[in-house]
């Protein structure tokens, strides 16, 4: 697909592969099974245009993503991926633990 050879697509795939080596090809392949246009939307918009925005570094963005996925309570595969990705971009295990503890308070601690 020629859409994946554009400069913005390359930028999105670079960000994805920074989070986890080989992630871009893995995600593109999975999403293409659902819809031909979905990979382009995710690579170009979600990663190149949103995650690739200036203003926050990738480490901070991953910490926010982990926090958000924790509070959603129904995104276990995405949470696991982004927790690994966080470690790959410099988030420490201690910082991840603190994110989980912080979110437990705001998302509700099971009693």
N, CA, C and O atoms as a GROMACS GRO file, in nm:
protein
  444
    1UNK      N    1   0.085  -0.118   0.000
    1UNK     CA    2   0.000   0.000   0.000
    1UNK      C    3   0.090   0.125   0.000
    1UNK      O    4   0.176   0.138   0.086
    2UNK      N    5   0.070   0.213  -0.094
    2UNK     CA    6   0.156   0.330  -0.107
    2UNK      C    7   0.140   0.428   0.010
    2UNK      O    8   0.228   0.510   0.033
    3UNK      N    9   0.030   0.420   0.082
    3UNK     CA   10   0.007   0.513   0.194
    3UNK      C   11   0.114   0.501   0.301
    3UNK      O   12   0.139   0.596   0.375
    4UNK      N   13   0.178   0.385   0.308
    4UNK     CA   14   0.277   0.364   0.413
    4UNK      C   15   0.416   0.409   0.373
    4UNK      O   16   0.512   0.383   0.446
    5UNK      N   17   0.430   0.474   0.260
    5UNK     CA   18   0.560   0.523   0.217
    5UNK      C   19   0.571   0.674   0.231
    5UNK      O   20   0.674   0.731   0.196
    6UNK      N   21   0.468   0.739   0.279
    6UNK     CA   22   0.472   0.883   0.295
    6UNK      C   23   0.560   0.920   0.413
    6UNK      O   24   0.588   0.837   0.500
    7UNK      N   25   0.602   1.043   0.415
    7UNK     CA   26   0.687   1.093   0.524
    7UNK      C   27   0.616   1.081   0.659
    7UNK      O   28   0.677   1.042   0.759
    8UNK      N   29   0.487   1.114   0.662
    8UNK     CA   30   0.413   1.106   0.789
    8UNK      C   31   0.400   0.961   0.834
    8UNK      O   32   0.408   0.933   0.954
    9UNK      N   33   0.379   0.869   0.741
    9UNK     CA   34   0.370   0.728   0.777
    9UNK      C   35   0.503   0.678   0.834
    9UNK      O   36   0.505   0.604   0.932
   10UNK      N   37   0.611   0.720   0.773
   10UNK     CA   38   0.743   0.678   0.823
   10UNK      C   39   0.767   0.734   0.963
   10UNK      O   40   0.825   0.666   1.048
   11UNK      N   41   0.721   0.857   0.987
   11UNK     CA   42   0.734   0.917   1.120
   11UNK      C   43   0.652   0.837   1.222
   11UNK      O   44   0.701   0.808   1.331
   12UNK      N   45   0.529   0.802   1.187
   12UNK     CA   46   0.444   0.723   1.276
   12UNK      C   47   0.504   0.586   1.305
   12UNK      O   48   0.506   0.542   1.420
   13UNK      N   49   0.555   0.519   1.201
   13UNK     CA   50   0.615   0.386   1.221
   13UNK      C   51   0.742   0.396   1.306
   13UNK      O   52   0.770   0.306   1.386
   14UNK      N   53   0.818   0.503   1.290
   14UNK     CA   54   0.938   0.522   1.373
   14UNK      C   55   0.900   0.534   1.520
   14UNK      O   56   0.965   0.474   1.607
   15UNK      N   57   0.797   0.610   1.549
   15UNK     CA   58   0.750   0.625   1.687
   15UNK      C   59   0.706   0.489   1.741
   15UNK      O   60   0.742   0.452   1.853
   16UNK      N   61   0.629   0.417   1.664
   16UNK     CA   62   0.580   0.286   1.708
   16UNK      C   63   0.697   0.192   1.738
   16UNK      O   64   0.697   0.122   1.839
   17UNK      N   65   0.796   0.191   1.652
   17UNK     CA   66   0.911   0.102   1.671
   17UNK      C   67   1.004   0.149   1.783
   17UNK      O   68   1.084   0.071   1.834
   18UNK      N   69   0.993   0.275   1.821
   18UNK     CA   70   1.064   0.324   1.940
   18UNK      C   71   1.000   0.265   2.065
   18UNK      O   72   1.068   0.229   2.161
   19UNK      N   73   0.869   0.255   2.063
   19UNK     CA   74   0.797   0.198   2.177
   19UNK      C   75   0.828   0.050   2.193
   19UNK      O   76   0.846   0.001   2.305
   20UNK      N   77   0.834  -0.019   2.081
   20UNK     CA   78   0.865  -0.162   2.084
   20UNK      C   79   0.916  -0.200   1.945
   20UNK      O   80   0.845  -0.182   1.847
   21UNK      N   81   1.037  -0.252   1.935
   21UNK     CA   82   1.088  -0.291   1.804
   21UNK      C   83   0.993  -0.386   1.731
   21UNK      O   84   0.947  -0.485   1.787
   22UNK      N   85   0.963  -0.352   1.605
   22UNK     CA   86   0.874  -0.434   1.524
   22UNK      C   87   0.726  -0.407   1.544
   22UNK      O   88   0.642  -0.471   1.481
   23UNK      N   89   0.692  -0.313   1.632
   23UNK     CA   90   0.552  -0.286   1.663
   23UNK      C   91   0.474  -0.239   1.541
   23UNK      O   92   0.359  -0.279   1.522
   24UNK      N   93   0.534  -0.153   1.459
   24UNK     CA   94   0.462  -0.099   1.344
   24UNK      C   95   0.412  -0.210   1.252
   24UNK      O   96   0.294  -0.214   1.218
   25UNK      N   97   0.500  -0.300   1.213
   25UNK     CA   98   0.459  -0.408   1.124
   25UNK      C   99   0.354  -0.498   1.190
   25UNK      O  100   0.260  -0.543   1.124
   26UNK      N  101   0.372  -0.523   1.318
   26UNK     CA  102   0.277  -0.608   1.391
   26UNK      C  103   0.137  -0.545   1.393
   26UNK      O  104   0.038  -0.612   1.364
   27UNK      N  105   0.130  -0.418   1.427
   27UNK     CA  106   0.001  -0.348   1.436
   27UNK      C  107  -0.062  -0.334   1.298
   27UNK      O  108  -0.182  -0.356   1.282
   28UNK      N  109   0.018  -0.296   1.199
   28UNK     CA  110  -0.034  -0.280   1.063
   28UNK      C  111  -0.095  -0.410   1.014
   28UNK      O  112  -0.203  -0.410   0.955
   29UNK      N  113  -0.026  -0.519   1.037
   29UNK     CA  114  -0.075  -0.650   0.994
   29UNK      C  115  -0.208  -0.686   1.061
   29UNK      O  116  -0.302  -0.730   0.994
   30UNK      N  117  -0.215  -0.668   1.193
   30UNK     CA  118  -0.338  -0.700   1.268
   30UNK      C  119  -0.455  -0.612   1.224
   30UNK      O  120  -0.566  -0.662   1.202
   31UNK      N  121  -0.429  -0.482   1.212
   31UNK     CA  122  -0.537  -0.390   1.176
   31UNK      C  123  -0.585  -0.410   1.033
   31UNK      O  124  -0.704  -0.392   1.004
   32UNK      N  125  -0.495  -0.448   0.943
   32UNK     CA  126  -0.532  -0.472   0.803
   32UNK      C  127  -0.630  -0.588   0.791
   32UNK      O  128  -0.707  -0.595   0.695
   33UNK      N  129  -0.627  -0.680   0.887
   33UNK     CA  130  -0.723  -0.791   0.888
   33UNK      C  131  -0.865  -0.740   0.911
   33UNK      O  132  -0.961  -0.801   0.866
   34UNK      N  133  -0.876  -0.629   0.980
   34UNK     CA  134  -1.008  -0.572   1.011
   34UNK      C  135  -1.058  -0.479   0.901
   34UNK      O  136  -1.176  -0.483   0.864
   35UNK      N  137  -0.967  -0.396   0.848
   35UNK     CA  138  -1.006  -0.296   0.748
   35UNK      C  139  -0.881  -0.246   0.677
   35UNK      O  140  -0.779  -0.223   0.741
   36UNK      N  141  -0.889  -0.229   0.547
   36UNK     CA  142  -0.774  -0.185   0.468
   36UNK      C  143  -0.724  -0.046   0.506
   36UNK      O  144  -0.605  -0.018   0.495
   37UNK      N  145  -0.814   0.042   0.550
   37UNK     CA  146  -0.776   0.181   0.579
   37UNK      C  147  -0.738   0.204   0.724
   37UNK      O  148  -0.678   0.306   0.757
   38UNK      N  149  -0.772   0.110   0.813
   38UNK     CA  150  -0.746   0.128   0.956
   38UNK      C  151  -0.598   0.144   0.989
   38UNK      O  152  -0.564   0.229   1.071
   39UNK      N  153  -0.508   0.066   0.929
   39UNK     CA  154  -0.365   0.084   0.962
   39UNK      C  155  -0.316   0.226   0.934
   39UNK      O  156  -0.240   0.283   1.012
   40UNK      N  157  -0.358   0.282   0.822
   40UNK     CA  158  -0.316   0.417   0.788
   40UNK      C  159  -0.366   0.518   0.890
   40UNK      O  160  -0.293   0.609   0.928
   41UNK      N  161  -0.491   0.503   0.934
   41UNK     CA  162  -0.545   0.593   1.035
   41UNK      C  163  -0.464   0.587   1.164
   41UNK      O  164  -0.431   0.690   1.223
   42UNK      N  165  -0.432   0.466   1.208
   42UNK     CA  166  -0.360   0.450   1.334
   42UNK      C  167  -0.216   0.500   1.321
   42UNK      O  168  -0.170   0.576   1.406
   43UNK      N  169  -0.147   0.457   1.217
   43UNK     CA  170  -0.006   0.497   1.199
   43UNK      C  171   0.005   0.648   1.180
   43UNK      O  172   0.083   0.714   1.249
   44UNK      N  173  -0.074   0.702   1.088
   44UNK     CA  174  -0.060   0.843   1.054
   44UNK      C  175  -0.121   0.936   1.158
   44UNK      O  176  -0.060   1.035   1.198
   45UNK      N  177  -0.242   0.904   1.202
   45UNK     CA  178  -0.308   0.996   1.295
   45UNK      C  179  -0.265   0.971   1.439
   45UNK      O  180  -0.211   1.060   1.504
   46UNK      N  181  -0.289   0.850   1.489
   46UNK     CA  182  -0.264   0.823   1.631
   46UNK      C  183  -0.116   0.840   1.666
   46UNK      O  184  -0.083   0.902   1.768
   47UNK      N  185  -0.028   0.787   1.583
   47UNK     CA  186   0.113   0.792   1.620
   47UNK      C  187   0.185   0.913   1.562
   47UNK      O  188   0.248   0.987   1.639
   48UNK      N  189   0.179   0.937   1.432
   48UNK     CA  190   0.253   1.050   1.375
   48UNK      C  191   0.194   1.184   1.419
   48UNK      O  192   0.268   1.272   1.464
   49UNK      N  193   0.062   1.199   1.407
   49UNK     CA  194   0.001   1.329   1.434
   49UNK      C  195  -0.022   1.358   1.582
   49UNK      O  196  -0.008   1.472   1.626
   50UNK      N  197  -0.058   1.257   1.660
   50UNK     CA  198  -0.090   1.281   1.801
   50UNK      C  199   0.031   1.251   1.890
   50UNK      O  200   0.081   1.341   1.957
   51UNK      N  201   0.077   1.126   1.892
   51UNK     CA  202   0.191   1.091   1.978
   51UNK      C  203   0.315   1.169   1.935
   51UNK      O  204   0.399   1.202   2.018
   52UNK      N  205   0.327   1.198   1.806
   52UNK     CA  206   0.444   1.270   1.755
   52UNK      C  207   0.439   1.420   1.769
   52UNK      O  208   0.529   1.490   1.722
   53UNK      N  209   0.336   1.472   1.834
   53UNK     CA  210   0.326   1.617   1.854
   53UNK      C  211   0.437   1.667   1.947
   53UNK      O  212   0.483   1.594   2.035
   54UNK      N  213   0.480   1.790   1.926
   54UNK     CA  214   0.573   1.849   2.022
   54UNK      C  215   0.498   1.885   2.150
   54UNK      O  216   0.375   1.891   2.151
   55UNK      N  217   0.569   1.908   2.255
   55UNK     CA  218   0.506   1.952   2.380
   55UNK      C  219   0.521   1.853   2.492
   55UNK      O  220   0.537   1.892   2.608
   56UNK      N  221   0.516   1.724   2.461
   56UNK     CA  222   0.540   1.619   2.560
   56UNK      C  223   0.637   1.518   2.500
   56UNK      O  224   0.626   1.484   2.382
   57UNK      N  225   0.730   1.472   2.580
   57UNK     CA  226   0.820   1.369   2.529
   57UNK      C  227   0.751   1.233   2.531
   57UNK      O  228   0.645   1.217   2.592
   58UNK      N  229   0.811   1.136   2.465
   58UNK     CA  230   0.750   1.005   2.451
   58UNK      C  231   0.734   0.935   2.586
   58UNK      O  232   0.638   0.861   2.606
   59UNK      N  233   0.828   0.955   2.677
   59UNK     CA  234   0.818   0.895   2.810
   59UNK      C  235   0.693   0.946   2.882
   59UNK      O  236   0.616   0.867   2.938
   60UNK      N  237   0.672   1.075   2.881
   60UNK     CA  238   0.555   1.134   2.946
   60UNK      C  239   0.427   1.086   2.880
   60UNK      O  240   0.330   1.052   2.948
   61UNK      N  241   0.426   1.082   2.749
   61UNK     CA  242   0.307   1.035   2.677
   61UNK      C  243   0.273   0.891   2.713
   61UNK      O  244   0.156   0.857   2.729
   62UNK      N  245   0.375   0.806   2.726
   62UNK     CA  246   0.350   0.667   2.764
   62UNK      C  247   0.299   0.656   2.907
   62UNK      O  248   0.213   0.572   2.936
   63UNK      N  249   0.350   0.738   2.996
   63UNK     CA  250   0.300   0.736   3.135
   63UNK      C  251   0.152   0.775   3.138
   63UNK      O  252   0.073   0.714   3.210
   64UNK      N  253   0.115   0.875   3.061
   64UNK     CA  254  -0.025   0.917   3.054
   64UNK      C  255  -0.110   0.807   2.992
   64UNK      O  256  -0.220   0.780   3.039
   65UNK      N  257  -0.059   0.743   2.889
   65UNK     CA  258  -0.133   0.635   2.824
   65UNK      C  259  -0.158   0.520   2.919
   65UNK      O  260  -0.268   0.466   2.925
   66UNK      N  261  -0.055   0.482   2.995
   66UNK     CA  262  -0.071   0.374   3.094
   66UNK      C  263  -0.177   0.413   3.196
   66UNK      O  264  -0.265   0.332   3.228
   67UNK      N  265  -0.170   0.534   3.246
   67UNK     CA  266  -0.270   0.579   3.344
   67UNK      C  267  -0.411   0.572   3.286
   67UNK      O  268  -0.504   0.525   3.352
   68UNK      N  269  -0.427   0.617   3.165
   68UNK     CA  270  -0.558   0.615   3.101
   68UNK      C  271  -0.609   0.473   3.082
   68UNK      O  272  -0.726   0.445   3.107
   69UNK      N  273  -0.522   0.384   3.037
   69UNK     CA  274  -0.564   0.246   3.015
   69UNK      C  275  -0.599   0.176   3.146
   69UNK      O  276  -0.688   0.090   3.149
   70UNK      N  277  -0.530   0.211   3.254
   70UNK     CA  278  -0.563   0.154   3.385
   70UNK      C  279  -0.704   0.195   3.424
   70UNK      O  280  -0.783   0.112   3.470
   71UNK      N  281  -0.737   0.321   3.405
   71UNK     CA  282  -0.868   0.369   3.448
   71UNK      C  283  -0.981   0.316   3.360
   71UNK      O  284  -1.095   0.309   3.405
   72UNK      N  285  -0.951   0.280   3.235
   72UNK     CA  286  -1.058   0.227   3.150
   72UNK      C  287  -1.106   0.092   3.199
   72UNK      O  288  -1.223   0.058   3.186
   73UNK      N  289  -1.015   0.013   3.256
   73UNK     CA  290  -1.053  -0.114   3.315
   73UNK      C  291  -1.087  -0.224   3.217
   73UNK      O  292  -1.122  -0.335   3.260
   74UNK      N  293  -1.080  -0.198   3.088
   74UNK     CA  294  -1.116  -0.302   2.992
   74UNK      C  295  -1.022  -0.308   2.872
   74UNK      O  296  -1.064  -0.342   2.762
   75UNK      N  297  -0.898  -0.276   2.893
   75UNK     CA  298  -0.802  -0.271   2.783
   75UNK      C  299  -0.673  -0.344   2.821
   75UNK      O  300  -0.563  -0.292   2.801
   76UNK      N  301  -0.687  -0.463   2.876
   76UNK     CA  302  -0.572  -0.538   2.925
   76UNK      C  303  -0.460  -0.556   2.821
   76UNK      O  304  -0.344  -0.531   2.853
   77UNK      N  305  -0.491  -0.600   2.698
   77UNK     CA  306  -0.381  -0.617   2.601
   77UNK      C  307  -0.308  -0.486   2.570
   77UNK      O  308  -0.186  -0.483   2.559
   78UNK      N  309  -0.384  -0.377   2.557
   78UNK     CA  310  -0.323  -0.247   2.530
   78UNK      C  311  -0.242  -0.199   2.650
   78UNK      O  312  -0.135  -0.141   2.634
   79UNK      N  313  -0.293  -0.223   2.770
   79UNK     CA  314  -0.221  -0.185   2.891
   79UNK      C  315  -0.088  -0.259   2.899
   79UNK      O  316   0.015  -0.198   2.927
   80UNK      N  317  -0.090  -0.388   2.875
   80UNK     CA  318   0.034  -0.465   2.879
   80UNK      C  319   0.134  -0.414   2.776
   80UNK      O  320   0.253  -0.399   2.806
   81UNK      N  321   0.087  -0.388   2.654
   81UNK     CA  322   0.175  -0.336   2.550
   81UNK      C  323   0.236  -0.202   2.592
   81UNK      O  324   0.357  -0.182   2.578
   82UNK      N  325   0.154  -0.112   2.643
   82UNK     CA  326   0.204   0.021   2.679
   82UNK      C  327   0.288   0.019   2.806
   82UNK      O  328   0.373   0.107   2.824
   83UNK      N  329   0.268  -0.075   2.894
   83UNK     CA  330   0.357  -0.088   3.010
   83UNK      C  331   0.496  -0.131   2.962
   83UNK      O  332   0.597  -0.077   3.008
   84UNK      N  333   0.502  -0.228   2.870
   84UNK     CA  334   0.631  -0.269   2.813
   84UNK      C  335   0.694  -0.153   2.736
   84UNK      O  336   0.813  -0.126   2.748
   85UNK      N  337   0.612  -0.084   2.656
   85UNK     CA  338   0.661   0.030   2.578
   85UNK      C  339   0.716   0.138   2.669
   85UNK      O  340   0.819   0.199   2.638
   86UNK      N  341   0.650   0.162   2.782
   86UNK     CA  342   0.697   0.262   2.878
   86UNK      C  343   0.838   0.229   2.926
   86UNK      O  344   0.924   0.317   2.932
   87UNK      N  345   0.859   0.104   2.958
   87UNK     CA  346   0.993   0.062   3.002
   87UNK      C  347   1.095   0.083   2.890
   87UNK      O  348   1.210   0.119   2.917
   88UNK      N  349   1.053   0.062   2.766
   88UNK     CA  350   1.144   0.079   2.652
   88UNK      C  351   1.183   0.224   2.627
   88UNK      O  352   1.285   0.250   2.564
   89UNK      N  353   1.102   0.318   2.676
   89UNK     CA  354   1.133   0.460   2.652
   89UNK      C  355   1.177   0.532   2.779
   89UNK      O  356   1.177   0.655   2.785
   90UNK      N  357   1.214   0.455   2.883
   90UNK     CA  358   1.276   0.516   2.999
   90UNK      C  359   1.194   0.524   3.126
   90UNK      O  360   1.245   0.573   3.227
   91UNK      N  361   1.070   0.480   3.125
   91UNK     CA  362   0.992   0.476   3.248
   91UNK      C  363   1.047   0.362   3.333
   91UNK      O  364   1.073   0.253   3.282
   92UNK      N  365   1.066   0.386   3.461
   92UNK     CA  366   1.120   0.282   3.548
   92UNK      C  367   1.007   0.195   3.603
   92UNK      O  368   0.891   0.235   3.601
   93UNK      N  369   1.044   0.077   3.651
   93UNK     CA  370   0.944  -0.009   3.715
   93UNK      C  371   0.882   0.061   3.835
   93UNK      O  372   0.763   0.046   3.861
   94UNK      N  373   0.961   0.136   3.909
   94UNK     CA  374   0.910   0.211   4.025
   94UNK      C  375   0.807   0.315   3.981
   94UNK      O  376   0.703   0.331   4.045
   95UNK      N  377   0.836   0.384   3.871
   95UNK     CA  378   0.741   0.483   3.820
   95UNK      C  379   0.611   0.415   3.776
   95UNK      O  380   0.502   0.468   3.801
   96UNK      N  381   0.621   0.300   3.710
   96UNK     CA  382   0.500   0.227   3.671
   96UNK      C  383   0.418   0.188   3.793
   96UNK      O  384   0.295   0.200   3.793
   97UNK      N  385   0.484   0.140   3.896
   97UNK     CA  386   0.414   0.104   4.020
   97UNK      C  387   0.343   0.225   4.078
   97UNK      O  388   0.228   0.214   4.122
   98UNK      N  389   0.408   0.338   4.078
   98UNK     CA  390   0.346   0.460   4.131
   98UNK      C  391   0.225   0.502   4.047
   98UNK      O  392   0.126   0.551   4.101
   99UNK      N  393   0.232   0.483   3.917
   99UNK     CA  394   0.117   0.513   3.830
   99UNK      C  395   0.000   0.423   3.868
   99UNK      O  396  -0.113   0.469   3.880
  100UNK      N  397   0.028   0.294   3.886
  100UNK     CA  398  -0.078   0.199   3.923
  100UNK      C  399  -0.140   0.238   4.057
  100UNK      O  400  -0.263   0.238   4.070
  101UNK      N  401  -0.058   0.271   4.154
  101UNK     CA  402  -0.108   0.310   4.287
  101UNK      C  403  -0.192   0.438   4.277
  101UNK      O  404  -0.300   0.446   4.334
  102UNK      N  405  -0.141   0.538   4.204
  102UNK     CA  406  -0.214   0.664   4.188
  102UNK      C  407  -0.349   0.640   4.122
  102UNK      O  408  -0.451   0.694   4.166
  103UNK      N  409  -0.351   0.559   4.017
  103UNK     CA  410  -0.476   0.534   3.946
  103UNK      C  411  -0.572   0.450   4.028
  103UNK      O  412  -0.693   0.462   4.012
  104UNK      N  413  -0.520   0.365   4.114
  104UNK     CA  414  -0.608   0.285   4.200
  104UNK      C  415  -0.693   0.376   4.288
  104UNK      O  416  -0.809   0.346   4.314
  105UNK      N  417  -0.635   0.485   4.332
  105UNK     CA  418  -0.710   0.578   4.416
  105UNK      C  419  -0.818   0.647   4.336
  105UNK      O  420  -0.932   0.658   4.382
  106UNK      N  421  -0.786   0.694   4.216
  106UNK     CA  422  -0.882   0.771   4.137
  106UNK      C  423  -0.978   0.684   4.057
  106UNK      O  424  -1.090   0.728   4.027
  107UNK      N  425  -0.937   0.564   4.022
  107UNK     CA  426  -1.026   0.475   3.945
  107UNK      C  427  -1.105   0.383   4.035
  107UNK      O  428  -1.200   0.318   3.990
  108UNK      N  429  -1.068   0.377   4.160
  108UNK     CA  430  -1.141   0.294   4.256
  108UNK      C  431  -1.059   0.173   4.298
  108UNK      O  432  -1.015   0.093   4.216
  109UNK      N  433  -1.040   0.162   4.425
  109UNK     CA  434  -0.970   0.047   4.482
  109UNK      C  435  -1.072  -0.061   4.510
  109UNK      O  436  -1.168  -0.037   4.583
  110UNK      N  437  -1.054  -0.182   4.454
  110UNK     CA  438  -1.150  -0.288   4.484
  110UNK      C  439  -1.150  -0.322   4.634
  110UNK      O  440  -1.043  -0.334   4.694
  111UNK      N  441  -1.266  -0.336   4.692
  111UNK     CA  442  -1.275  -0.367   4.836
  111UNK      C  443  -1.332  -0.505   4.852
  111UNK      O  444  -1.349  -0.552   4.965
   0.00000   0.00000   0.00000
